Every structure is written in C-alpha cells, then in structure tokens.
Amino acid sequence: METFSRSKRLVLSAAVLSASALAVSGCAGAGAPAGGGDGGKTTLTLATVNNPQMKDMEELKGEFEKEHPDITVKFIQMEENDLRDAVTKDVATKGGQYDIVTVGSYEVPIWGQNDWLVDLTDRAADTEGYDVGDILPPVREALTVDDKLFAVPFYGESSFLMYNKELLGAAGVTLSDHPTWQEVADAARAVKTDDVAGICLRGKPGWGELFAPLTTVVQTFGGNWFDEDWNAQVDGEGFTEAVQFYTDLVKEAGQRDPVSTGFTECLNLFTQGKAAIWYDATSAAGSVESPELSQVAGKVGYAHAPVVETEESGWLWSWNLAIPKTSKKQDAAWEFVSWATSKEYIKLVGEKLGWSRVPPGSRESTYELPEYQQEAGAFAELTRDIMTSVNPEQPGVAPQPWVGIQYVTVPEFQDLGNQVSQEIAEVFAGRATVEQALAKGQELAEAVGEAQK
C-alpha cells in the first residue's frame, strides 16, 4: 500500500534531526540497557505506551516467560508523547536501547522505508498458526510498504462517541447513532454541571494527543492540513471553524484544565462518572466496560464519530510492535512479538482478565469469539464497522495527496503537529485567539508543504 507523499521524500523531521543532539535522559526509561544475558537468559527491553492494553500485556508476560524460560521481557512504559520522543530519538540515532518498540501506523511506513525496522514478512509467514491473513486488512495495509510487513498490530482502533446513558437520561437528552457535532455540543452543554463535564475532549499538546481527535473534526468541517497540491490550509475556513468550535466547546462544556488532559485523563474522568460524553478511541471501550476498571460499566451508549460535512469522521490507527534494526536479539524479540499479537494471546486476555479487555481491531477472528461477542457486544461490531467504513485516502471533503486520517504521512508532520498543538494550547489558556494560533501554524505548514512539492 502506498502510504507516502507524492514526492516520497524521506528526510527526517526537524524533531528527529534535533534529537540527535539531545540526550535521551529526559524521558522515562532513558538510559536503560538494551538487555543482556542473566544466567544464560536473554533480556528483551520493550518500550511501550502506558495504555490499559499495554499494562495488561505486562501483567500477562509471565505466561510467555513460563513458556520461554530463557527469555525475560523488561517493560518500559511511558506516556504517549514521551514514548514517541524517546523511541524516535533512539531509532533515528541508532541508539539501540530497545529490542521491541511500540509504534503507531504513522511511523511504521516511514521508519520501514528508512531501514530502521526489521522486515517481519518472512518471520510472520513462517510462524506456525500466526495467520497474517487474519489481521484486519486496513490495519495490515497500513503496516506494509512494497509488500514488506514492518510491524504487527497489538490493537487497532477508530474513534467513536461514548456517552453515559444515566447522566443524559436524567437531563432528558438523547443522541442519535450518527450524530452531528452540533447535536453533540447541544447535549454536552445541557448535561454539564459543576461536578460533571458535559464532554471530555483531548487538549494536551502533541500531534498524537490533541490532533488525533481534532484533525478528524477539521476534516468533517471541510478543512485539512494541505490541499492536493501540498498548499498549506491551516488558516483556511474549514480548519479555523473547526478549531474555534472545538476550543469553544471545551471551554463551555468540557473538563477543567484541558491542556493537561489527554487520552488517559479523559478515560479516568469518564470511567469515574465525571464526564457525560467522550469522543475518542474505540479501544477505550474495553476499559469503559470492565467492572474492575470502570464505575460506568454497563451504563454507556456508543455512536459513530460526529460529523458535519462527511458521512464518517472516525480515524484509523493501530498500536503495533516492531523490532528496531539495532536490536541484537531479533529472534527472541520476534518470539515475544508473535506471542503478544497472536490469536492465542487474545484468548488469554479474555480468560485471565475479562473479555471486554481483549485487544480490539487487530484480527478478524476476535469478532468471531462467542465470549467476546457476548461481553463486548455494545461496542465490538460498531468498532469493526467504523474501521472498515472510514476512508484513509480521502477522509475529508477534498482530495489529499497522502494516505492517512488523523495524521499526514510525511516525516515532518510529527514536528508540525506538535508545534501547532502548542499554539492551540495558548488558545485554551486564553493567551491567543484561534486566528493568531493558526496564523503561526500556517507558516509552519507552508514550509512542510513546500518540501513535498
């Protein structure tokens, strides 16, 4: 699948270039050795995001280690922004700290083309029972470049709307299965109280934090980062209207301190009953419906991502396990990677931790498990439906010269998205207007667009 810009320039982003001059010590897990032998054992170091599914993987790693007594897996879990920073620096500078890395579908094709990741095609095909064909097609395609598979999905996701049926019902508010953003905004304002946010939307800076949901809002409002000729559109009408709507909605009906609120913080608020509506990743539903993790399990309704001018507006994403070329333990690393992304692991999670906590959106066979269908019925089919309905080639109103929904698949986007999100944080803080923030964003985007022409 072609996942690069037309120019196919694979230069490093400004963030990666600057990283080569920086020590990694500022990030969690920095300075950790890549792992060494301990009494004949191989120690693998895995860098991963601190999402619930990854915490479950660490909890269950003992099952793998019992089956592989010669291998120990050391987890280094970080917040999303810190993970991206640490791993990008390490692979770009060939630091070799990690044997396995958790990377998103944005990074995989770029890093694979840059020869930073091990080609897993033959390993996956030769591993008995692994069944590459079972991986959901849109996810598998996003991880494949020139017929080479550079990572395998731990879980996949789109985005949808989650709402507390009890809170909305008490306020006499309903939401349709395919809501508009105006419908959602009206509902959020109607249910907000001093103690409960009407809606939780990410405000934490970062291209993968704030701009994951916000870019989908921009696209359904008719805007985008660039037009099909790579002309920057950040200060355009659709982009401006969407950002104004989003920031106004958070200020009027959202959570306190939005700049400190990302996925994890919204998850906590929603599962504690302190937010009535939440637009975010479909993968959150496993935690939302887990009685051990959530106070609102069984009380939540789900709907398609809100729209304005498009029929769908969900994103397409996967968190994946990959092996850096610098790892000296690639065979052992694949043993763990193939275990953690297998059909058997999915069943293990269901049996040990609960079927709602099964990693979603990675394999077709997951949706054929009777136990999963029974426990995750409120959201499972909707997740698969949205993931196969969204269009990564043209998620917005107008054509675009890259393949991707909540990101632009060029190396420079990581730095661009991060910087523009910092400007929008100034809007949340009341120190800048939307127009001022996006004027600065336009200048940054113009430089990126020119590099692609």
ZAMARGU-4260 file (C-alpha; in steps of 0.2 Angstrom, whole numbers, plus 5000, padded with zeros to 4 digits):
<rodrens>
0) 5000/5000/5000 | 5007/5017/4995 | 5007/5027/5012 | 5019/5041/5007 | 5018/5058/4999
5) 5019/5060/4980 | 5037/5067/4982 | 5042/5052/4993 | 5055/5062/5001 | 5060/5053/5017
10) 5070/5066/5025 | 5070/5066/5044 | 5058/5078/5053 | 5065/5093/5062 | 5061/5084/5078
15) 5072/5069/5074 | 5086/5080/5067 | 5086/5089/5084 | 5085/5074/5093 | 5102/5068/5088
20) 5110/5082/5098 | 5100/5078/5114 | 5102/5065/5127 | 5088/5054/5130 | 5089/5055/5149
25) 5074/5067/5150 | 5062/5053/5146 | 5055/5039/5156 | 5066/5023/5154 | 5080/5033/5147
30) 5097/5025/5149 | 5090/5008/5151 | 5101/4995/5143 | 5095/4985/5129 | 5096/4970/5139
35) 5109/4957/5142 | 5111/4939/5147 | 5107/4934/5165 | 5112/4917/5169 | 5110/4912/5151
40) 5094/4921/5149 | 5090/4934/5136 | 5083/4950/5142 | 5072/4960/5130 | 5068/4978/5133
45) 5051/4984/5127 | 5046/5002/5125 | 5028/5005/5126 | 5014/5017/5129 | 5005/5016/5146
50) 4988/5012/5139 | 4977/4999/5148 | 4980/4986/5135 | 4999/4988/5137 | 4998/4986/5155
55) 4988/4970/5153 | 5002/4964/5142 | 5014/4967/5155 | 5003/4959/5168 | 5002/4943/5157
60) 5020/4942/5151 | 5024/4929/5165 | 5014/4917/5154 | 5026/4920/5140 | 5041/4918/5151
65) 5035/4902/5158 | 5034/4895/5140 | 5051/4903/5136 | 5061/4901/5152 | 5077/4908/5143
70) 5069/4925/5139 | 5064/4939/5151 | 5055/4954/5145 | 5058/4971/5153 | 5044/4984/5150
75) 5047/5002/5150 | 5030/5011/5150 | 5028/5030/5146 | 5015/5042/5142 | 5011/5044/5123
80) 5021/5060/5120 | 5036/5053/5130 | 5036/5037/5121 | 5036/5045/5104 | 5051/5056/5109
85) 5061/5043/5117 | 5059/5029/5103 | 5061/5042/5089 | 5077/5048/5096 | 5083/5030/5099
90) 5079/5023/5081 | 5085/5039/5072 | 5102/5039/5081 | 5104/5020/5081 | 5105/5021/5100
95) 5100/5003/5102 | 5091/5004/5119 | 5076/4994/5114 | 5073/4977/5107 | 5055/4980/5104
100) 5046/4996/5101 | 5028/5001/5101 | 5025/5012/5086 | 5009/5019/5078 | 5003/5017/5060
105) 5010/5034/5056 | 5028/5029/5060 | 5029/5012/5053 | 5029/5015/5034 | 5041/5030/5036
110) 5053/5020/5048 | 5052/5004/5037 | 5057/5014/5022 | 5071/5022/5031 | 5078/5004/5036
115) 5075/5007/5054 | 5064/4992/5057 | 5066/4973/5054 | 5056/4966/5040 | 5044/4954/5048
120) 5037/4947/5032 | 5045/4930/5032 | 5045/4928/5051 | 5027/4930/5051 | 5023/4919/5037
125) 5035/4905/5044 | 5027/4905/5061 | 5015/4891/5063 | 4997/4897/5067 | 5002/4916/5066
130) 4990/4919/5052 | 4994/4935/5044 | 4979/4935/5033 | 4968/4936/5049 | 4974/4953/5053
135) 4961/4966/5048 | 4965/4972/5030 | 4966/4991/5033 | 4977/4988/5048 | 4988/4976/5038
140) 4989/4988/5023 | 4995/5002/5034 | 5010/4992/5041 | 5015/4986/5023 | 5027/4995/5012
145) 5032/4987/4995 | 5024/4971/5000 | 5035/4971/5016 | 5027/4970/5034 | 5037/4981/5046
150) 5026/4979/5061 | 5011/4969/5068 | 4996/4976/5077 | 4994/4974/5095 | 4977/4983/5094
155) 4968/4993/5081 | 4955/5007/5083 | 4945/5020/5075 | 4936/5033/5085 | 4918/5035/5091
160) 4907/5044/5104 | 4904/5037/5121 | 4891/5044/5132 | 4884/5040/5150 | 4866/5035/5147
165) 4861/5038/5165 | 4868/5056/5165 | 4860/5060/5148 | 4844/5052/5153 | 4842/5062/5169
170) 4844/5078/5159 | 4831/5072/5146 | 4845/5072/5132 | 4846/5059/5118 | 4859/5056/5105
175) 4857/5048/5088 | 4868/5034/5081 | 4875/5045/5068 | 4876/5062/5077 | 4882/5079/5071
180) 4894/5089/5080 | 4881/5102/5084 | 4870/5089/5091 | 4884/5083/5102 | 4888/5101/5108
185) 4870/5104/5112 | 4869/5089/5123 | 4886/5092/5131 | 4880/5110/5136 | 4864/5103/5143
190) 4871/5090/5154 | 4886/5100/5161 | 4886/5103/5180 | 4899/5110/5192 | 4904/5092/5196
195) 4902/5084/5179 | 4910/5089/5162 | 4897/5089/5148 | 4911/5082/5137 | 4929/5077/5138
200) 4940/5081/5123 | 4959/5080/5122 | 4968/5096/5124 | 4985/5090/5129 | 4998/5096/5116
205) 5005/5083/5104 | 5001/5078/5086 | 4995/5061/5093 | 4986/5069/5108 | 4976/5084/5104
210) 4977/5082/5085 | 4971/5064/5084 | 4953/5070/5088 | 4955/5087/5082 | 4961/5083/5064
215) 4945/5072/5062 | 4935/5087/5067 | 4944/5098/5055 | 4941/5086/5041 | 4922/5084/5043
220) 4921/5103/5044 | 4928/5104/5027 | 4946/5108/5031 | 4963/5099/5031 | 4982/5102/5033
225) 4985/5103/5015 | 4976/5103/4998 | 4980/5090/4985 | 4995/5101/4978 | 5003/5102/4996
230) 4997/5120/4998 | 4995/5123/5017 | 4977/5126/5023 | 4979/5128/5042 | 4972/5146/5042
235) 4958/5141/5030 | 4940/5142/5033 | 4937/5124/5037 | 4952/5122/5049 | 4948/5139/5058
240) 4930/5135/5060 | 4934/5118/5067 | 4947/5124/5079 | 4935/5138/5085 | 4921/5125/5088
245) 4932/5113/5097 | 4940/5125/5109 | 4924/5134/5112 | 4915/5118/5116 | 4929/5113/5128
250) 4929/5130/5137 | 4910/5130/5139 | 4905/5112/5142 | 4922/5102/5144 | 4933/5097/5158
255) 4944/5108/5168 | 4962/5111/5163 | 4961/5104/5145 | 4979/5107/5142 | 4983/5094/5154
260) 4970/5082/5148 | 4975/5068/5135 | 4968/5051/5132 | 4972/5044/5149 | 4965/5058/5159
265) 4948/5058/5149 | 4947/5039/5152 | 4949/5042/5170 | 4936/5056/5171 | 4923/5046/5160
270) 4925/5029/5169 | 4923/5039/5186 | 4907/5046/5180 | 4914/5064/5180 | 4911/5067/5161
275) 4895/5063/5152 | 4901/5062/5134 | 4918/5057/5127 | 4924/5057/5109 | 4940/5046/5107
280) 4947/5030/5103 | 4936/5014/5101 | 4949/5004/5110 | 4944/5014/5126 | 4928/5004/5127
285) 4937/4988/5134 | 4941/4998/5149 | 4925/5008/5150 | 4915/4991/5151 | 4927/4982/5163
290) 4919/4982/5180 | 4936/4981/5188 | 4942/4997/5180 | 4926/5007/5177 | 4912/5014/5188
295) 4901/5016/5172 | 4902/4999/5165 | 4885/4994/5158 | 4879/5012/5158 | 4887/5018/5142
300) 4880/5021/5124 | 4891/5021/5109 | 4888/5031/5092 | 4898/5035/5076 | 4910/5049/5077
305) 4901/5065/5075 | 4900/5073/5058 | 4897/5090/5049 | 4900/5088/5030 | 4906/5070/5029
310) 4897/5054/5031 | 4910/5047/5043 | 4924/5055/5053 | 4932/5042/5063 | 4951/5039/5062
315) 4961/5024/5058 | 4975/5019/5070 | 4984/5004/5077 | 4997/5002/5090 | 5010/4990/5084
320) 5025/4980/5090 | 5041/4982/5079 | 5059/4977/5081 | 5072/4990/5078 | 5086/4985/5066
325) 5099/4989/5080 | 5092/4975/5091 | 5105/4961/5093 | 5091/4949/5099 | 5079/4949/5085
330) 5075/4931/5085 | 5070/4932/5104 | 5061/4948/5101 | 5050/4940/5087 | 5046/4926/5099
335) 5038/4939/5111 | 5031/4950/5097 | 5022/4935/5089 | 5015/4929/5105 | 5008/4946/5111
340) 5000/4948/5094 | 4993/4931/5091 | 4975/4923/5092 | 4981/4914/5107 | 4986/4930/5117
345) 4969/4937/5113 | 4960/4922/5121 | 4972/4923/5136 | 4967/4941/5140 | 4949/4936/5139
350) 4951/4921/5150 | 4963/4929/5163 | 4957/4947/5163 | 4940/4948/5155 | 4933/4948/5138
355) 4929/4966/5137 | 4948/4969/5139 | 4953/4959/5124 | 4964/4970/5112 | 4952/4975/5098
360) 4953/4980/5080 | 4968/4969/5075 | 4961/4952/5070 | 4946/4946/5061 | 4945/4931/5072
365) 4942/4941/5088 | 4925/4946/5082 | 4920/4928/5079 | 4924/4923/5098 | 4907/4920/5106
370) 4913/4926/5123 | 4919/4942/5116 | 4903/4945/5106 | 4893/4942/5122 | 4903/4954/5134
375) 4909/4967/5121 | 4893/4967/5111 | 4889/4985/5115 | 4904/4991/5105 | 4913/4977/5096
380) 4903/4977/5080 | 4902/4996/5079 | 4921/4996/5081 | 4924/4984/5066 | 4910/4993/5056
385) 4919/5010/5058 | 4936/5004/5055 | 4931/4996/5038 | 4920/5011/5033 | 4932/5026/5035
390) 4942/5031/5020 | 4961/5035/5024 | 4963/5040/5006 | 4951/5054/5007 | 4944/5056/5025
395) 4938/5074/5022 | 4929/5084/5009 | 4943/5087/4997 | 4956/5075/4989 | 4973/5074/4998
400) 4990/5069/4992 | 4994/5057/5006 | 4985/5042/5014 | 4980/5044/5032 | 4966/5051/5043
405) 4972/5059/5059 | 4990/5062/5053 | 4999/5067/5037 | 5011/5053/5032 | 5027/5063/5029
410) 5041/5063/5042 | 5039/5082/5045 | 5022/5081/5052 | 5027/5075/5069 | 5036/5091/5072
415) 5022/5101/5063 | 5008/5094/5073 | 5017/5096/5089 | 5021/5114/5086 | 5003/5119/5081
420) 4996/5110/5095 | 5006/5121/5107 | 4999/5136/5098 | 4981/5129/5102 | 4986/5127/5120
425) 4988/5146/5120 | 4970/5147/5115 | 4964/5136/5129 | 4974/5146/5141 | 4966/5162/5135
430) 4983/5170/5129 | 4979/5169/5110 | 4965/5169/5098 | 4961/5154/5086 | 4966/5166/5071
435) 4983/5170/5080 | 4987/5152/5083 | 4983/5146/5066 | 4992/5160/5058 | 5008/5154/5066
440) 5003/5136/5061 | 5001/5141/5043 | 5018/5147/5042 | 5025/5131/5049 | 5014/5121/5037
445) 5019/5131/5022 | 5037/5125/5025 | 5032/5107/5026 | 5021/5108/5010 | 5035/5116/5000
450) 5046/5102/5005 | 5034/5090/4997 | 5032/5099/4980
</rodrens>
